[in-house]
Amino acid sequence: MADSSLPRPGCCKWAEGDAGNYTFPCSNSVEPGTSYCAEHSAIVYIPPEERRRSRSGSGMSLTFRRAA
């Protein structure tokens, strides 16, 4: 079994865990210059248009959720 305490080169750097006790369970490959696979990138990346919509909508503050 591979050691998942460090992200593997060329693989997604999606981390799970807390308090410095992280694992990197995703073994999907990534495009050069990116950190996450397409699936995890969709979770952690909020496009600028979406952020603007969230701020200007109903006057509610933008809420953040911990993704990784």
Kinemage of the C-alpha trace (Angstrom):
@kinemage 1
@onewidth
@group {chain A} dominant
@subgroup {mainchain}
@vectorlist {calphas} color= white
{ca met a 1} P 0.000 0.000 0.000
{ca ala a 2} L 1.361 3.426 -0.974
{ca asp a 3} L 2.114 6.037 1.670
{ca ser a 4} L -0.624 8.683 1.404
{ca ser a 5} L 1.006 11.107 3.871
{ca leu a 6} L 2.405 13.151 0.959
{ca pro a 7} L 0.775 13.925 -2.387
{ca arg a 8} L 2.214 11.897 -5.229
{ca pro a 9} L 3.876 13.842 -8.075
{ca gly a 10} L 1.422 14.453 -10.915
{ca cys a 11} L -1.576 13.470 -8.758
{ca cys a 12} L -4.362 15.485 -7.199
{ca lys a 13} L -3.417 17.217 -3.946
{ca trp a 14} L -6.892 16.900 -2.386
{ca ala a 15} L -6.265 16.525 1.350
{ca glu a 16} L -8.457 14.945 3.998
{ca gly a 17} L -7.946 15.050 7.742
{ca asp a 18} L -7.307 17.709 10.341
{ca ala a 19} L -4.789 19.085 12.826
{ca gly a 20} L -1.824 18.338 10.587
{ca asn a 21} L -2.843 14.708 10.201
{ca tyr a 22} L -3.635 14.781 6.483
{ca thr a 23} L -3.872 12.110 3.826
{ca phe a 24} L -4.022 12.547 0.062
{ca pro a 25} L -6.459 9.851 -1.037
{ca cys a 26} L -7.116 11.002 -4.609
{ca ser a 27} L -4.890 9.355 -7.185
{ca asn a 28} L -6.357 11.117 -10.247
{ca ser a 29} L -3.750 12.741 -12.455
{ca val a 30} L -3.637 16.524 -12.881
{ca glu a 31} L -2.779 18.862 -15.731
{ca pro a 32} L 0.680 20.459 -15.469
{ca gly a 33} L 0.535 23.601 -13.335
{ca thr a 34} L -2.634 22.596 -11.455
{ca ser a 35} L -3.059 21.146 -7.983
{ca tyr a 36} L -6.396 19.353 -8.207
{ca cys a 37} L -8.123 16.925 -10.558
{ca ala a 38} L -11.237 18.202 -12.360
{ca glu a 39} L -13.581 16.750 -9.726
{ca his a 40} L -11.861 18.364 -6.744
{ca ser a 41} L -11.113 21.591 -8.616
{ca ala a 42} L -14.867 22.042 -9.104
{ca ile a 43} L -15.266 21.867 -5.318
{ca val a 44} L -12.487 24.255 -4.286
{ca tyr a 45} L -12.611 26.816 -7.092
{ca ile a 46} L -15.387 29.435 -7.110
{ca pro a 47} L -15.402 31.378 -10.405
{ca pro a 48} L -15.273 35.198 -10.032
{ca glu a 49} L -18.747 35.528 -11.595
{ca glu a 50} L -20.204 33.270 -8.903
{ca arg a 51} L -18.525 35.268 -6.136
{ca arg a 52} L -19.934 38.525 -7.553
{ca arg a 53} L -23.426 36.994 -7.827
{ca ser a 54} L -23.223 35.766 -4.247
{ca arg a 55} L -22.214 39.199 -2.941
{ca ser a 56} L -24.706 41.294 -4.884
{ca gly a 57} L -27.762 39.019 -4.648
{ca ser a 58} L -29.915 39.474 -1.584
{ca gly a 59} L -27.501 41.398 0.595
{ca met a 60} L -26.510 38.226 2.387
{ca ser a 61} L -22.857 37.848 3.174
{ca leu a 62} L -20.771 35.363 1.272
{ca thr a 63} L -20.282 32.230 3.321
{ca phe a 64} L -17.285 30.003 3.026
{ca arg a 65} L -17.101 26.323 3.687
{ca arg a 66} L -13.993 24.398 4.435
{ca ala a 67} L -13.253 22.282 1.392
{ca ala a 68} L -9.983 20.683 2.295
